Amino acid sequence: MDADLNRYDLNHVTTGHPRMSRAEWERAYRLAWKRYYTLDHIETILRRAAANRAERIRVSPSNLMFLITWFKGCIGIEGLHPLEGGGVRLKFRRDRRHGMSVEPAWRFYPRYGAETVAKVARCGSLYARLWLIYAKVARDPERHRYTDAAMTPVTEHDAEERELFQARGAQDYLGQQRRLDEIRRGESLAPERPAA
């Protein structure tokens, strides 16, 4: 366990891993965020939202754009987990860790102002790039017909053959879904009673 309590957040390794060094574990964490929020994958997310909007699932494009910008920006710009980030990061000159001296105002405020302006500009640039991707998706006349493997409904064959569905939790879920399907079709409204 890490002795520095300041590291206990959503971005730092605080316990040992049996096979990875601290640096390898932190690198894996950063790479997971970086690979998930590539511009190509963001386009896929927006295409799925556009296709689902035509069906029963309603996803507000403005909310989705805000969330994607926030999540990608928090990690990429601020270096923070999105649950720890926000719009503009507030910093106070007198808020210092024990044993650290208070920085002079003439140094703190210009640096903090420049840092804030640079981060807001980067966030605006990110939003503009993402908006161009969204506009491309929104102009696509086939956007409502988009589909991919993640959107394909699970078939009985998938449930039997794919390793993902062999876990106990997945089996329980599939059983529940089958029961709901039977109820929707009116096949199993009440348990059968034995004949007298």
DRENSE-906722 format. One line per field, with one value per atom (N, C-alpha, C): residue number from 0; residue in three letters; atom name; y, z negated, x. Coordinates in steps of 0.1 Angstrom, whole numbers. Atoms other than C-alpha are relative to their C-alpha. Layout:
// DRENSE-906722
n	NUM|...
res	Ala|...
atom	CA|...
north	Y|...
up	Z|...
east	X|...
// end
This chain:
// DRENSE-906722
n	0|0|0|1|1|1|2|2|2|3|3|3|4|4|4|5|5|5|6|6|6|7|7|7|8|8|8|9|9|9|10|10|10|11|11|11|12|12|12|13|13|13|14|14|14|15|15|15|16|16|16|17|17|17|18|18|18|19|19|19|20|20|20|21|21|21|22|22|22|23|23|23|24|24|24|25|25|25|26|26|26|27|27|27|28|28|28|29|29|29|30|30|30|31|31|31|32|32|32|33|33|33|34|34|34|35|35|35|36|36|36|37|37|37|38|38|38|39|39|39|40|40|40|41|41|41|42|42|42|43|43|43|44|44|44|45|45|45|46|46|46|47|47|47|48|48|48|49|49|49|50|50|50|51|51|51|52|52|52|53|53|53|54|54|54|55|55|55|56|56|56|57|57|57|58|58|58|59|59|59|60|60|60|61|61|61|62|62|62|63|63|63|64|64|64|65|65|65|66|66|66|67|67|67|68|68|68|69|69|69|70|70|70|71|71|71|72|72|72|73|73|73|74|74|74|75|75|75|76|76|76|77|77|77|78|78|78|79|79|79|80|80|80|81|81|81|82|82|82|83|83|83|84|84|84|85|85|85|86|86|86|87|87|87|88|88|88|89|89|89|90|90|90|91|91|91|92|92|92|93|93|93|94|94|94|95|95|95|96|96|96|97|97|97|98|98|98|99|99|99|100|100|100|101|101|101|102|102|102|103|103|103|104|104|104|105|105|105|106|106|106|107|107|107|108|108|108|109|109|109|110|110|110|111|111|111|112|112|112|113|113|113|114|114|114|115|115|115|116|116|116|117|117|117|118|118|118|119|119|119|120|120|120|121|121|121|122|122|122|123|123|123|124|124|124|125|125|125|126|126|126|127|127|127|128|128|128|129|129|129|130|130|130|131|131|131|132|132|132|133|133|133|134|134|134|135|135|135|136|136|136|137|137|137|138|138|138|139|139|139|140|140|140|141|141|141|142|142|142|143|143|143|144|144|144|145|145|145|146|146|146|147|147|147|148|148|148|149|149|149|150|150|150|151|151|151|152|152|152|153|153|153|154|154|154|155|155|155|156|156|156|157|157|157|158|158|158|159|159|159|160|160|160|161|161|161|162|162|162|163|163|163|164|164|164|165|165|165|166|166|166|167|167|167|168|168|168|169|169|169|170|170|170|171|171|171|172|172|172|173|173|173|174|174|174|175|175|175|176|176|176|177|177|177|178|178|178|179|179|179|180|180|180|181|181|181|182|182|182|183|183|183|184|184|184|185|185|185|186|186|186|187|187|187|188|188|188|189|189|189|190|190|190|191|191|191|192|192|192|193|193|193|194|194|194|195|195|195
res	Met|Met|Met|Asp|Asp|Asp|Ala|Ala|Ala|Asp|Asp|Asp|Leu|Leu|Leu|Asn|Asn|Asn|Arg|Arg|Arg|Tyr|Tyr|Tyr|Asp|Asp|Asp|Leu|Leu|Leu|Asn|Asn|Asn|His|His|His|Val|Val|Val|Thr|Thr|Thr|Thr|Thr|Thr|Gly|Gly|Gly|His|His|His|Pro|Pro|Pro|Arg|Arg|Arg|Met|Met|Met|Ser|Ser|Ser|Arg|Arg|Arg|Ala|Ala|Ala|Glu|Glu|Glu|Trp|Trp|Trp|Glu|Glu|Glu|Arg|Arg|Arg|Ala|Ala|Ala|Tyr|Tyr|Tyr|Arg|Arg|Arg|Leu|Leu|Leu|Ala|Ala|Ala|Trp|Trp|Trp|Lys|Lys|Lys|Arg|Arg|Arg|Tyr|Tyr|Tyr|Tyr|Tyr|Tyr|Thr|Thr|Thr|Leu|Leu|Leu|Asp|Asp|Asp|His|His|His|Ile|Ile|Ile|Glu|Glu|Glu|Thr|Thr|Thr|Ile|Ile|Ile|Leu|Leu|Leu|Arg|Arg|Arg|Arg|Arg|Arg|Ala|Ala|Ala|Ala|Ala|Ala|Ala|Ala|Ala|Asn|Asn|Asn|Arg|Arg|Arg|Ala|Ala|Ala|Glu|Glu|Glu|Arg|Arg|Arg|Ile|Ile|Ile|Arg|Arg|Arg|Val|Val|Val|Ser|Ser|Ser|Pro|Pro|Pro|Ser|Ser|Ser|Asn|Asn|Asn|Leu|Leu|Leu|Met|Met|Met|Phe|Phe|Phe|Leu|Leu|Leu|Ile|Ile|Ile|Thr|Thr|Thr|Trp|Trp|Trp|Phe|Phe|Phe|Lys|Lys|Lys|Gly|Gly|Gly|Cys|Cys|Cys|Ile|Ile|Ile|Gly|Gly|Gly|Ile|Ile|Ile|Glu|Glu|Glu|Gly|Gly|Gly|Leu|Leu|Leu|His|His|His|Pro|Pro|Pro|Leu|Leu|Leu|Glu|Glu|Glu|Gly|Gly|Gly|Gly|Gly|Gly|Gly|Gly|Gly|Val|Val|Val|Arg|Arg|Arg|Leu|Leu|Leu|Lys|Lys|Lys|Phe|Phe|Phe|Arg|Arg|Arg|Arg|Arg|Arg|Asp|Asp|Asp|Arg|Arg|Arg|Arg|Arg|Arg|His|His|His|Gly|Gly|Gly|Met|Met|Met|Ser|Ser|Ser|Val|Val|Val|Glu|Glu|Glu|Pro|Pro|Pro|Ala|Ala|Ala|Trp|Trp|Trp|Arg|Arg|Arg|Phe|Phe|Phe|Tyr|Tyr|Tyr|Pro|Pro|Pro|Arg|Arg|Arg|Tyr|Tyr|Tyr|Gly|Gly|Gly|Ala|Ala|Ala|Glu|Glu|Glu|Thr|Thr|Thr|Val|Val|Val|Ala|Ala|Ala|Lys|Lys|Lys|Val|Val|Val|Ala|Ala|Ala|Arg|Arg|Arg|Cys|Cys|Cys|Gly|Gly|Gly|Ser|Ser|Ser|Leu|Leu|Leu|Tyr|Tyr|Tyr|Ala|Ala|Ala|Arg|Arg|Arg|Leu|Leu|Leu|Trp|Trp|Trp|Leu|Leu|Leu|Ile|Ile|Ile|Tyr|Tyr|Tyr|Ala|Ala|Ala|Lys|Lys|Lys|Val|Val|Val|Ala|Ala|Ala|Arg|Arg|Arg|Asp|Asp|Asp|Pro|Pro|Pro|Glu|Glu|Glu|Arg|Arg|Arg|His|His|His|Arg|Arg|Arg|Tyr|Tyr|Tyr|Thr|Thr|Thr|Asp|Asp|Asp|Ala|Ala|Ala|Ala|Ala|Ala|Met|Met|Met|Thr|Thr|Thr|Pro|Pro|Pro|Val|Val|Val|Thr|Thr|Thr|Glu|Glu|Glu|His|His|His|Asp|Asp|Asp|Ala|Ala|Ala|Glu|Glu|Glu|Glu|Glu|Glu|Arg|Arg|Arg|Glu|Glu|Glu|Leu|Leu|Leu|Phe|Phe|Phe|Gln|Gln|Gln|Ala|Ala|Ala|Arg|Arg|Arg|Gly|Gly|Gly|Ala|Ala|Ala|Gln|Gln|Gln|Asp|Asp|Asp|Tyr|Tyr|Tyr|Leu|Leu|Leu|Gly|Gly|Gly|Gln|Gln|Gln|Gln|Gln|Gln|Arg|Arg|Arg|Arg|Arg|Arg|Leu|Leu|Leu|Asp|Asp|Asp|Glu|Glu|Glu|Ile|Ile|Ile|Arg|Arg|Arg|Arg|Arg|Arg|Gly|Gly|Gly|Glu|Glu|Glu|Ser|Ser|Ser|Leu|Leu|Leu|Ala|Ala|Ala|Pro|Pro|Pro|Glu|Glu|Glu|Arg|Arg|Arg|Pro|Pro|Pro|Ala|Ala|Ala|Ala|Ala|Ala
atom	N|CA|C|N|CA|C|N|CA|C|N|CA|C|N|CA|C|N|CA|C|N|CA|C|N|CA|C|N|CA|C|N|CA|C|N|CA|C|N|CA|C|N|CA|C|N|CA|C|N|CA|C|N|CA|C|N|CA|C|N|CA|C|N|CA|C|N|CA|C|N|CA|C|N|CA|C|N|CA|C|N|CA|C|N|CA|C|N|CA|C|N|CA|C|N|CA|C|N|CA|C|N|CA|C|N|CA|C|N|CA|C|N|CA|C|N|CA|C|N|CA|C|N|CA|C|N|CA|C|N|CA|C|N|CA|C|N|CA|C|N|CA|C|N|CA|C|N|CA|C|N|CA|C|N|CA|C|N|CA|C|N|CA|C|N|CA|C|N|CA|C|N|CA|C|N|CA|C|N|CA|C|N|CA|C|N|CA|C|N|CA|C|N|CA|C|N|CA|C|N|CA|C|N|CA|C|N|CA|C|N|CA|C|N|CA|C|N|CA|C|N|CA|C|N|CA|C|N|CA|C|N|CA|C|N|CA|C|N|CA|C|N|CA|C|N|CA|C|N|CA|C|N|CA|C|N|CA|C|N|CA|C|N|CA|C|N|CA|C|N|CA|C|N|CA|C|N|CA|C|N|CA|C|N|CA|C|N|CA|C|N|CA|C|N|CA|C|N|CA|C|N|CA|C|N|CA|C|N|CA|C|N|CA|C|N|CA|C|N|CA|C|N|CA|C|N|CA|C|N|CA|C|N|CA|C|N|CA|C|N|CA|C|N|CA|C|N|CA|C|N|CA|C|N|CA|C|N|CA|C|N|CA|C|N|CA|C|N|CA|C|N|CA|C|N|CA|C|N|CA|C|N|CA|C|N|CA|C|N|CA|C|N|CA|C|N|CA|C|N|CA|C|N|CA|C|N|CA|C|N|CA|C|N|CA|C|N|CA|C|N|CA|C|N|CA|C|N|CA|C|N|CA|C|N|CA|C|N|CA|C|N|CA|C|N|CA|C|N|CA|C|N|CA|C|N|CA|C|N|CA|C|N|CA|C|N|CA|C|N|CA|C|N|CA|C|N|CA|C|N|CA|C|N|CA|C|N|CA|C|N|CA|C|N|CA|C|N|CA|C|N|CA|C|N|CA|C|N|CA|C|N|CA|C|N|CA|C|N|CA|C|N|CA|C|N|CA|C|N|CA|C|N|CA|C|N|CA|C|N|CA|C|N|CA|C|N|CA|C|N|CA|C|N|CA|C|N|CA|C|N|CA|C|N|CA|C|N|CA|C|N|CA|C|N|CA|C|N|CA|C|N|CA|C|N|CA|C|N|CA|C|N|CA|C|N|CA|C|N|CA|C|N|CA|C|N|CA|C|N|CA|C|N|CA|C|N|CA|C|N|CA|C|N|CA|C|N|CA|C|N|CA|C|N|CA|C|N|CA|C|N|CA|C|N|CA|C|N|CA|C|N|CA|C|N|CA|C|N|CA|C|N|CA|C|N|CA|C|N|CA|C|N|CA|C|N|CA|C|N|CA|C|N|CA|C
north	-12|0|12|-13|35|8|-8|56|15|-14|89|0|0|95|9|-9|122|-8|8|94|-9|8|77|8|-6|90|-10|9|75|0|0|81|-6|5|66|-14|14|31|1|0|26|-13|13|-11|-7|8|-36|-9|10|-58|-12|12|-94|-1|2|-91|13|-13|-54|9|-11|-26|11|-12|6|8|-7|23|-7|8|-5|0|0|-5|14|-13|33|2|-1|31|-8|7|4|7|-8|26|11|-11|56|-5|5|35|-5|4|21|12|-13|57|5|-5|67|-8|9|37|0|-1|40|12|-13|77|4|-4|76|7|-7|98|-10|10|66|-6|6|51|10|-11|84|0|0|83|-12|11|48|2|-3|59|9|-10|88|-7|8|64|-9|9|40|9|-9|69|5|-4|81|-11|12|46|-3|3|40|11|-11|74|-3|4|60|-10|11|32|4|-3|30|7|-6|43|14|-14|81|5|-6|97|14|-13|134|3|-3|144|11|-10|175|-5|6|155|-9|9|129|8|-8|155|6|-6|172|-11|10|139|-5|5|127|11|-11|161|0|0|160|-12|11|125|0|-1|128|11|-11|162|-1|1|154|-9|9|125|7|-5|141|14|-13|177|2|-3|178|-12|11|143|-5|4|136|-10|8|110|9|-9|125|2|-2|120|10|-9|142|14|-12|169|8|-9|197|10|-9|227|8|-7|250|-4|5|238|12|-11|261|-4|2|265|12|-11|287|0|-2|301|-5|3|294|-15|15|257|-7|8|239|-11|11|206|4|-2|204|0|-1|215|7|-8|234|14|-14|271|6|-6|294|8|-6|306|15|-14|344|3|-3|360|4|-5|376|-12|12|340|-9|10|320|5|-4|341|1|1|347|-14|14|310|-7|6|299|5|-6|323|-5|5|312|-15|15|275|-2|1|281|3|-4|299|-11|10|272|-13|12|244|2|-3|261|0|0|266|-14|14|230|-7|6|219|5|-5|242|-6|6|228|-15|14|192|0|0|201|3|-3|216|-12|12|184|-10|10|162|5|-5|185|-3|3|180|-15|14|142|-2|1|146|5|-6|168|-10|10|141|-11|10|115|4|-6|137|2|-2|144|-13|13|107|-5|5|96|-14|14|60|-1|0|70|-9|8|53|-15|14|20|-6|5|18|-11|11|-14|-6|7|-33|-11|12|-64|3|-3|-46|3|-3|-36|-12|11|-70|-8|7|-88|-14|13|-119|-11|11|-151|-12|13|-186|-6|5|-196|7|-8|-168|-4|4|-177|-13|14|-213|0|1|-207|10|-11|-174|-1|2|-176|11|-11|-142|-4|3|-158|-13|12|-188|3|-4|-169|-1|2|-174|12|-12|-138|1|-1|-139|-10|10|-171|4|-4|-157|11|-11|-126|-6|6|-147|-7|7|-168|10|-11|-136|5|-5|-123|-10|10|-156|0|0|-155|13|-13|-118|-2|2|-128|-9|8|-156|7|-7|-133|10|-10|-107|-7|8|-135|-6|6|-146|-15|14|-180|-5|4|-180|10|-10|-157|-5|6|-180|-13|13|-211|-10|11|-243|-6|8|-260|-14|14|-297|-4|4|-314|-7|6|-325|-13
up	0|0|0|-1|8|-12|13|-22|3|-3|-4|3|-1|-10|11|-12|18|13|-12|43|1|0|33|7|-9|62|11|-11|95|11|-10|113|-3|4|93|-5|5|85|-15|15|47|-6|5|43|11|-9|58|9|-9|88|1|0|90|12|-13|126|6|-7|134|-11|8|120|-1|1|109|13|-13|141|11|-10|163|-2|3|145|3|-4|148|15|-15|185|5|-5|190|-2|4|173|10|-9|195|14|-14|227|2|-1|219|4|-2|218|15|-13|249|11|-11|270|1|0|260|7|-5|269|12|-13|303|8|-8|329|8|-7|349|-9|8|319|-4|3|310|12|-12|346|-1|2|339|-10|10|307|5|-5|325|11|-9|353|-7|7|328|-6|6|311|11|-11|345|4|-4|354|-11|11|319|-1|1|321|8|-9|349|-7|6|326|-14|13|290|-10|9|274|5|-4|274|-7|5|270|6|-4|271|5|-6|295|-8|8|274|-13|12|242|3|-3|259|3|-3|273|-12|13|239|-8|8|222|6|-7|248|-1|1|247|-14|14|209|-3|3|206|7|-7|233|-4|5|221|-14|13|185|-1|-1|192|8|-9|221|-3|3|210|-15|15|172|-6|6|166|-12|11|142|5|-3|141|2|-2|154|-12|13|120|-9|8|106|7|-8|133|1|-2|143|11|-11|165|-1|3|151|-13|12|125|-9|9|95|-9|9|77|-8|9|47|-5|3|39|-14|14|2|-3|2|6|4|-2|1|-9|9|-13|-11|12|-47|4|-3|-45|12|-12|-12|-2|2|-11|9|-9|3|11|-12|38|0|-1|43|10|-9|59|14|-13|87|10|-8|99|2|0|90|10|-8|107|15|-14|141|6|-5|144|0|0|133|11|-11|157|14|-12|186|2|0|177|3|-1|175|15|-14|209|10|-9|226|-1|1|212|6|-6|222|15|-15|257|5|-4|259|0|2|247|12|-11|273|13|-12|300|1|1|289|4|-3|290|15|-14|325|9|-7|338|-1|3|322|7|-6|336|15|-15|372|2|-1|366|-1|1|354|12|-11|383|12|-10|407|-2|3|390|2|-1|389|15|-14|427|8|-7|436|1|-2|452|-5|5|440|-15|14|404|-9|8|391|3|-4|408|-5|5|392|-10|10|373|0|1|361|-10|8|340|-14|14|307|-1|-1|318|4|-5|331|-12|11|308|-2|3|291|4|-5|307|-10|8|291|3|-4|310|-7|7|295|-15|14|260|-3|2|265|4|-5|284|-5|4|272|-14|13|242|-10|8|230|-8|5|223|-9|8|203|-15|14|171|-7|8|143|1|0|143|14|-13|181|2|-1|179|-8|8|152|8|-8|174|12|-11|204|-4|5|184|-3|3|172|13|-13|208|7|-6|220|-7|7|193|3|-5|202|14|-13|238|0|1|229|-5|6|208|11|-11|237|11|-10|261|-6|6|235|-2|2|232|-14|14|195|-9|9|177|-14|14|147|0|0|135|1|-2|145|-13|12|119|4|-3|117|1|-2|128|-13|12|99|3
east	8|0|9|-8|12|-1|0|22|-5|4|13|-15|15|-24|-5|4|-24|-2|0|-21|-13|12|-54|-11|11|-76|-2|4|-87|11|-10|-54|14|-13|-26|0|-2|-14|4|-3|-15|3|-4|-10|8|-9|14|-8|6|5|10|-9|18|9|-8|31|5|-4|35|6|-6|57|-11|9|40|-1|0|51|-8|8|37|-15|14|4|-6|5|0|0|0|10|-12|12|-17|-13|12|-43|-1|0|-34|-3|3|-34|-14|14|-68|-9|7|-82|3|-5|-62|-6|5|-73|-15|15|-110|-4|4|-112|8|-5|-96|-10|9|-112|-9|7|-122|-11|10|-139|-11|10|-157|-10|9|-171|-9|8|-183|-11|10|-200|-11|10|-217|-9|8|-228|-10|9|-243|-12|10|-261|-10|9|-275|-9|8|-287|-10|9|-303|-10|10|-320|-12|12|-342|-8|7|-352|-5|6|-364|10|-10|-331|2|-2|-329|12|-12|-295|1|-1|-292|14|-13|-264|8|-7|-256|5|-5|-253|11|-11|-232|13|-11|-209|7|-5|-206|8|-6|-198|13|-13|-172|10|-10|-155|5|-4|-155|9|-8|-142|14|-13|-115|8|-8|-105|5|-5|-102|12|-12|-78|11|-10|-60|6|-4|-58|4|-3|-60|8|-7|-46|-8|8|-75|-11|11|-102|-12|11|-135|-9|8|-152|7|-7|-125|2|-2|-125|-12|11|-147|3|-2|-150|13|-12|-123|5|-6|-99|3|-3|-98|12|-12|-65|2|-1|-58|14|-14|-24|4|-3|-26|-2|2|-37|12|-13|-4|0|-2|6|9|-8|21|15|-15|58|4|-3|55|-3|2|59|-10|10|32|7|-6|41|-3|3|44|-11|11|13|5|-5|34|4|-3|44|-12|11|13|-11|12|-15|3|-2|1|2|-2|11|-14|13|-24|-9|8|-41|4|-5|-19|-4|4|-25|-15|15|-63|-4|3|-64|4|-5|-43|-9|9|-65|-14|13|-97|1|-2|-83|1|-1|-73|-14|13|-108|-9|8|-124|4|-5|-102|-4|5|-111|-15|14|-148|-3|1|-144|3|-3|-127|-11|11|-154|-13|12|-182|1|-1|-168|-3|3|-170|-15|15|-206|-7|6|-215|1|-2|-201|-10|9|-222|-15|13|-253|-4|3|-251|-1|1|-248|-14|14|-281|-3|2|-275|2|-3|-269|-10|10|-301|1|-1|-292|13|-13|-257|-2|-1|-249|14|-13|-219|-2|1|-211|-5|4|-217|-15|14|-252|-9|7|-262|-6|6|-287|6|-6|-275|-9|8|-287|3|-2|-291|14|-13|-260|11|-10|-240|1|0|-251|6|-5|-240|15|-14|-207|10|-10|-191|4|-6|-169|-6|5|-183|-13|13|-217|1|-1|-203|1|-1|-198|-13|12|-223|-10|8|-235|-7|5|-240|-11|10|-260|-13|11|-282|-8|6|-288|-8|7|-297|-12|12|-321|-11|10|-338|-6|4|-340|-10|9|-355|-14|12|-381|-9|7|-390|-6|5|-393|-12|12|-417|-12|11|-438|-6|4|-439|-8|7|-451|-13|12|-477|1|-2|-462|0|-2|-456|-5|5|-479|-2|2|-485|6|-5|-469|-11|10|-487|-4|5|-509|-2|2|-510|-15|14|-542|-5|5|-564|-6
// end
